[in-house]
Amino acid sequence: MEALILLLFVISGAAAGWLGVDLLPPQTLMQVTNLEGLQWVLGGFGAFFGLIAGFLFQRLRERLMRQVRTMPTDLLISRAVGLILGLLVANLLLAPILLLPLPWEVGFVKPLAAVLSNVFFGVSGYNLAEVHGRTLLRLFNPSSTEALLVADGVLQPASPKIIDTSVIIDGRLRGLLESGLLEGQVIIAQSVIDELQQLADSGNAEKRGKGRRGLKLLAALREEYGRRLVINSTRYDGDGVDEKLLKLTSDTNGLLLTADYNLAKVAQVQTLRALNLSELVIGLRPEVQPGDRLQLKIVREGKESDQGVGYLEDGTMVVVESGRESIGERRDVTVTGALQTPAGRMVFARPSEAR
C-alpha cells in the first residue's frame, strides 16, 4: 500500500512536469531548441518532488490514522463538523472571487485564493471545534447534567485508561471495573494482546497459565462491558511492549495503569500520566501511628529471639516485642513505630499489658 502511494505521487509529479511545458510562455518556448529534452528534465524534477510529497503524505496519513483510531468519538465528530463548516464558509466567500473576469496573466489568483482560503478556514474550523466542540453536547443532549458540566468546562471529560499486561494477569482489572473507579474507555493495546498470546503459547507451564488466564479475562470483560473496553489495533514501532505502551499513552493523552514500578517511573520521566497500582494499594492502607492500640494474632516468630510477628487485615507485617511466647494467640498491642521499605510498610509494637 505504501509503495503504491509513492508510485502514484511519482507518476503524478512526472506527468505534471511533462505536461507543464505547455504552460510556459510562448516567448520561452520559442527559445527552446530541444523541446523533448526540456520535457524530460521537467518530468524528472516533477517525479523527484512527487516522491518527496509522497513521503510527506505518508507521514501525515500515519499520524492522522493514529489520532483517529485513538480519539474519543465525541471529539472526532466535533472536529469533523468544524472542518466541514470551515470549508463551507471558505467556498461561500470564494464564490464572488471566482466569478470575477480576470486577465489571463493573473488567472493564477483564483486557484491560489481557493487553496489558501480552504486551508485557512478549514484549519480554523478544526481548531475551534477542538477547543469548543464539546459544547455541541448541549444541542444533542441538553437534559444531561454531565453534558452541561463538560460543555461549560466545569467537568473534565474522562481520559482513556491504558492497561499494562501486569494489571490484566493479576486480575485487578476486573476489580477496578466492578468497583467503578475507572471512568472513560479502557484501552488494551495490540502489543499487550500479542504478549499475552506469547505467554499462552510458552513452553513454561507457569507462563502459559498466566497468558491463558489474561486472555480469558479479557474475553469475559469484553463481553460484559462491550464497547467500553477498546482494543487498539495500532502497531507501534519500538523495542518491547513497554515502549509501545508509552507511545500509545502519549498519543491518546491517557492514563497508564501498571503494576510495574520501573514502567511507571519511565512514564513520569517522559511527563506522561501513570498510576502504579502497587503504590495505590500502599497509599490506601490505614495510617497507624505510635500509641495506637491494635488487637493482633501473633502467627510466627520474628528474627530476634523474643519477637513475634502478626499481620494487619491489609497484609502489613507487625513485629511485636516479647511476642514470641504468644504465638497462636490474639493479643492487644501498642504501636511503637513504623518503617516504610521498598517491599511495603513494617509496623513495630509491644504488648499493651504484661501477661
N, C-alpha and C positions, 0 to 999 in steps of 0.2 A: 504493500500500500504506500509506504513512504517513498520507495523508488519510483512508483508510478506518478506520484505527485511531483517529484523533482523532474521527471521526464516531461510532464506536461508544461511545467514552468519553462524548462529549457526550450522546448519546441515553440511555445508561445513567444518567448523572447526573441528566438531566431527569426520567426515569421514576422514579428513586428519590425525587427531591424531590416529584414529583406524587403518588405513591402514599404518601409518608411522612406525608401529612396524617392518614391513618387511624390512624397510630401515636401521635398526640398524645393526651394525657389527655382524657377526656370533659369535664372541667370547662373545659379550654381551648377545646374545640370549641364548647361552649355559648355562649361569649363572642364567638365569631367571627360577624359579620353577613354577610360575603361569603366563603363557603367556596370558591367557584370562583376568586375573586381570590387567596386565600391559596395555592391550588394552583398558580396561575401564578407567583406570587412564589417559592415554594419550588422549582418546576420550573426557573425561571431561575437561582436560586442553585445548584441541582444541576448544571445544564448548565455553569455557569461553573467550578465546582470539578471537574467531569468533564473540562473542557478542560485545566485545569492538571494534573490527574492523567494525562491523555493525553500531554502534553508530557514529564512526568517519566518515564512508562513508555517513551517512545520513546528518551530519552537512556539509560535503563538498558538497554534492549534493544540499542541500538547498541554500548554498551560491552561488554555480555555477548557479543555476536556476535564482536566483535574479539578478545576474550580466547579464545573457544572456537576460532576459526579458527587462532590462532597458538600455542595452548597445546600443550605436549607431550602425547602420548596417555596416557602413564602418569599424569601429574599430573591430567589431565582425568578419568580413570577413578577415581582415588583421591578426588578432590573429590566426584564424583557418589556414590560409595559412602558417604563421610562425611555428605553431605546426607541420603541415604536413611536411614542409621542414626539420625541425629539426629531426623528426623521420626517414625521408628518409636518411639523412646524417648518422644517427646513425646506421641504418641497412646496409648501404653500407660499413661503417668501420668495422662492425661486421663480414661481410662475411669471411674474411681471418681467423679470430679467430675461428669461428665455424667449419672451415674445418681442423683445426689442430688436429692431433691424440694425445689426452692426456690420460694419465693413469687414471684408474678408481678412484684412490684415490683423484685426483684433478679435477674430472669431474664436480664438482660444479662451477668451474671457468667460464664455458661457460654460464650457465643461469644467474650467478651473473653479468658477463660482459654485457649480454644482457639487464638485468634490469637497471643497473647503466647507461649504455650509452643511452638507450632510455629516461630515466628520465632526464639525464643531457642535452642532445641535444634537447629534446622536450621542456623543460623549457627555455633553452637558445633561441630557435626559437620563443617561445611565447613572451618572454620579449623583444627581439629585434623588433618583429613586433609591440609590444605596443608602442615602442619609435619611430621607423622609418617606421611603416607600412603605414602611410598616404602618403608616397612618391609613393605608388602604384597608387595614383590618376593621376600621370603623365603618367603612362602606359595606363590607361583606358580612360583618358580624357585630353590629352596633350594640347588641344587648350583652355582649361578653365583657365582664369586668376586666378579665385578664387582657383582652384585646385593647381596651381603652388605656390600661396602665402601660402596656408595651408601646402603644402609639404615642402616648404623652412622654415617654422616656422615663417614667417613674419605675417601671419594672423592666429589668433587662431580660431579653429572651434567653432561654436555656441554651447553653453551649453543648455541642456534642461531646460524648464521653468516648474516648479511645481506650479500648480494653487490651491489656497485655496478656500474653499466654499464661503467665503465672496466676492471674486472677481467675482465669477460666478453669485451670487444672485443679486448684484447691477448692473450687465450688463456691467461692464467696460472691461470685457474680449473681447467682440466684438469690442469695440473702439480701444483697443490695437492692435488687429489683423488687423483691417482695416487700421489703421494708419501706419502699417509697422514697429512699434517699437519693436515687438517681433521677434527675429530670432531663428532659430532652431525649434526643436519639442516642442510642448506644451503637457505636460503630465497631465492627470486627474487621480488621484488615485482612486482605488476602494472604499476606505473609504469615499471619497468625494461623490461618486455616492450613496453610502449607506446612507449618511447623507441627501442628497437631497431627496432620496426616503422616509426617515423617516419624513422629513418636509412635503412632499407632502401627506403623509398619516395621518398627525396630525389632531387632532380634533379642533385645533385653526385655525380660518379662515385666519389670517394673516400669520402664519407659512405655512399653506397649499398653499397659493398663492405664497409665496417665493419659496417653493420647486418645484412647478409645473413650475414656470417661469424659474428656473435654469435648470430643465430637458429639457424644450422646447428649451432653448438657446443652450444647449449642442447638442441636436439633429440637430438643424439648422446649427451650426458651423461644426459639423462632416460631414454633407452633403456638406457644402460649401468648407471646407478646406481639406477634405479627410484624407489621411494618415498622414498629418502633426499634426493632433490632435490625440494623442495616449491615449488609456485607459489602464492604468497599472493595471492588474488584481492581482498583488501580494497582499496577505492578511498578513499584518504585525501584530505581536503581540504588544499589548500596550493598555494603557488606553486613550481612546479618539482619535479623528481624528487628533488633533494637533501633538501628539506624533508619530503617524504613518506617517504623512507628513514629520516630521523631519527625520525619518529613511529613507524614500524614497529619500529625498533631499541629505542625506549623501551617500546613495548607488549609486546614479546617478551623484553625484558631480554637481548637477544642481543649479538653482536659484529659490528660493521660492518667489512667488508673493502673497502678502496678504494685506488685509486692517486691520488686527488685530495687534494692537500695541504690545501687550504682546507676541504674537507668533513671531513677528519679532525680539524682544529683546531676547527671548529664543534661537532663531536660531543664533543670533550673539554671545551669550554666548557659544554656542556649536561650534563656529568657522565655522558656515555654512553661505553661502551667502543667503541673504534675502533682498527683496525690499518691503518696506511699501508704498503702493500707496498713502496713505494719506500724508505721508512725501514728496512724489514725487510731489504731487499737490501743497503743500506749497512751495517747492523749486522752482517750475516753475512760481510762481507768480512774476509779475514785481516788481522790487525794487522801493520803494517810500522813498525819502529822505527828511529831513526837508528843507523847502524852495521851494519844487516843487509845482506848481500850477495845480489844478485839477478843472474840471467842474463837478459838482455833484448835483444830485437831492436829496433833503432832504425829506425823506419819513415819518419819525416819530420823536417823541420827545425822548430825552435822559433821563438819570437818574437824572441829575441836572436840576434845574428849567429853565435854559436858553439854554440847549443843544439841538441840533438836530442830527439826525442820518441818514446817507446815506450809499450806498454800491457801491463799485467799480464793474467793469464787472466780475471779478473773485470771487465776493462774499465777499471780505474783507470789514469789517464794518469800517466806518469813523465817528468819533464823532466830530461834529462841534460846537465850542464855539459860543454862541449867535446866534444859528441857529434855535431855536425853532419857532421864528416868521416867518421863511421862509419855513415851512413845505409845501410840494407840489410844491415848486419852484426849478428851477435849478440855482445854484449859483457857482461863481468862488471862490474857497477856496485855502488857502495856508497851506501846511502840516507843522505842528509844531513838530511832533514826532510820534513814533510808538512803540508798545508794543507787544512782542511775548508771547502768552499764550498757554497752552496745547490744547485749543479748536481752536486755529488759531491766526492770526495776527490782531491787532487793531490799527488803524491809528487815530491820533488826528490832527485837523485842525481848522482854524479860517477863517472867511470871508476875501477875498482878499481886499475888499474895503467896506467902510461903506455905508449903504443904504441912 
